[in-house]
Amino acid sequence: MQSEATDSGLLARLVQRLANDTTYMAHVFALYKSQEGFDDADLATYLNAFPEQIIRLALCKRPEPDAPDFADQIRLLGDFTLIDEALLAHVIRQVDSLTHLSQSPMLADPAPNTVLGFKPFEGTLAAARDRDEIPKDSGDTEGSNEKKEK
């Protein structure tokens, strides 16, 4: 029994070391926990898994999001750890997206025509909508922004 506790402790320390290696799921989990304000128990609850399953998954190589077999790799990880594949894909994609956005270049020196001295993100898109847009739950079935005549 003590051997299992020792093995579990050693594996947990290995996961901590692999958290700095971008090729492992341990890295993905470390970033996701940081982004969401989760601890290990919160992550296990979110993934509907036991902590042992999280450790097992953290020791796996992470799927590359641009790989043509990304879905197959996610499926294998899900089968190996019995964790929902859709949740795994969501965690990986969120970490990749936020990591990419956080690495976008911005200027430190104030520049003209920029907000707070930052250049707009290059290569990103923004969505806008009219201020007078009617919310979908307002009951307006025609989708018109014009006032109805009585």
Secondary structure, 3 states (H helix, E strand, C coil): CHHHHHHHHHHHHHHHHHCCCCCEHHHHHHHHHHHHCCCHHHHHHHCCCCHHHHHHHHCCECCCCCCCCHHHHHHHHHHHHCCCHHHHHHHHHHHHHHHHHHCCCCCCCCCCCCECCECCCCCCCCCCCCCCCCCHHHCCCCCCCCCCCC
